Amino acid sequence: MRGKVTLIGCPKLDNVDYSEKLTQIIQNNNIQSVTIVRMEVPCCGGLELAAKKALQASGKFIPWQVVTISIDGKILE
């Protein structure tokens, strides 16, 4: 993750709405792109959803992508 800012969270274990904080981060900083790295397990879908919601709420057009990791550590997409 050299040269990147990394944020980590777990929607299953953390009882927070990540989208609000992510929206603030995107609005108040010069973000060039967003890469969402998530596991293939269903609960990690909450991270992807929160990031998409934050990008929309920020009012900025920022390129983004999703990378999904399998439970055995392989990149799926």
PyMOL commands that set and color helices and strands:
alter all, ss='L'
color gray80, all
select helices_A, chain A and resi 18-27+42-58
alter helices_A, ss='H'
color red, helices_A
select strands_A, chain A and resi 34-39+64-69
alter strands_A, ss='S'
color yellow, strands_A
deselect
rebuild
show_as cartoon
